Amino acid sequence: MAATAAPARTRGTRADLAVPLAVVGGGFVALFVLTAIARARYPYALEWMEGPMAHHVERARLGRALYAPPTLEHTALNYPPLYAYLAAPVQSLAPASLLPLRLLSIAATLASLALVGAFVERETGKRKAAVIAAGLGAAGFAATGAFYDLVRVDALALLLLLAGLTLVRIAETPARAATAGVLLGAALLTKQVALLPAIAALPWLVAEGRRVAGAYLAAFAGTVGLLVVAFAHTSDGWFLFYVRDVASAHGVVASRIAGFWTTSFLPVLAPGLVVAVAILWRDRRLDDTVLLRFHAPVWGSMIVATYIVGVHEGAYLNTLIAAVVPLAGLNGIAIARHPRKTLVGLAVASLFVLFAYDPRPLVPSAADERAADAVVAELRRIEEPVLMPADPRYLVRAGRAMNASSVGIAD
């Protein structure tokens, strides 16, 4: 009997980890959603600036000035105003609760992950790579301080930033470029970290033509300029005091100039960056124009912006969000393009291992809630006025007027 010839090894039988990695990526998205929902129901602050940020939103909802002379009743934070005004209608659903604003952040994060996935699918045509990229972004939740779902500016700022940059990539007409400019201007007016990426987008837009680049610049400068002038005028200059002067007064911490790279960049950002760059560098099919005019300057600027913020006083792990999520997109593009599927799959799998986390410590316990309830009960029994700058949101739960936070007072 003649021996049966072994089937030829084809490209299709090469080990491809895209399917299991997509399952893992989807699992991390689900893990984030479940963890965020479990945290959202907690009636007290999960982080020390949730209460002050909710107070900002409440003042915007009531039509009160955000930027005014500092008092014990209200001292503004050094953030731009757009988050407070965009979030105000959401808070009106339940003014005394943090839940609506947390749900806003969760929705913004999921929209950002969807944008990353859509960007990867458009670049590569591979849906599994898109799911992997979204999963990597979701997996960075704990590594970046568990800020994706908080009453903070981060989630909304990231959404506006990614939406603007996604439009920049396909801005072949002045109308698209102008829309991108408005979105990136809005991102900058939500959190200052958007400035460098907005500038870094220019080489790509200039290559699309002067009319496209001009429309972008006009829309970006117009959005930022008009709102800055309006807030500076209506606040008698206090807007610029808080957002420019107070923010710039945060000094550089000498130990972080080099320490950022070892304590923040190396364990969180470096592995993903190394994997993406190594893979894309070897990919002969990647258009050098896209790499040099879009990917390198835009995503590189986000890492630089992360570093600039990260070396200053008051910086925390949430500064890494603006780099972790876009790097997830680059890794999605990399795994779709490179022919050595097994090697690339193992490299990306190592990133999931790096970001893996136990959600249980991130969710407040019943004992935590009982302890906070006891504080509120004590505040209700006190007849005299109470000043509670450490976490003034407790005063709201106790039916008292909220005072300024220690965050704003310290700044």
GIURGI-V918606 format. One record per run of one state. SS is the DSSP state (alpha for helix, beta for strand, coil for the rest). FROM is the first residue (numbers start at 0). TO is the last residue. If there is no record, write none. Layout:
SS/FROM/TO, SS/FROM/TO
This chain:
coil/0/9, alpha/10/12, coil/13/16, alpha/17/39, coil/40/48, alpha/49/61, coil/62/80, alpha/81/90, coil/91/97, alpha/98/123, coil/124/125, alpha/126/138, coil/139/152, alpha/153/168, coil/169/172, alpha/173/187, coil/188/192, alpha/193/199, coil/200/200, alpha/201/207, coil/208/208, alpha/209/233, coil/234/236, alpha/237/247, coil/248/250, beta/251/251, coil/252/252, alpha/253/281, coil/282/286, alpha/287/309, coil/310/310, beta/311/311, coil/312/315, alpha/316/336, coil/337/339, alpha/340/354, coil/355/358, alpha/359/361, coil/362/364, alpha/365/380, coil/381/391, alpha/392/396, coil/397/404, alpha/405/409, coil/410/410
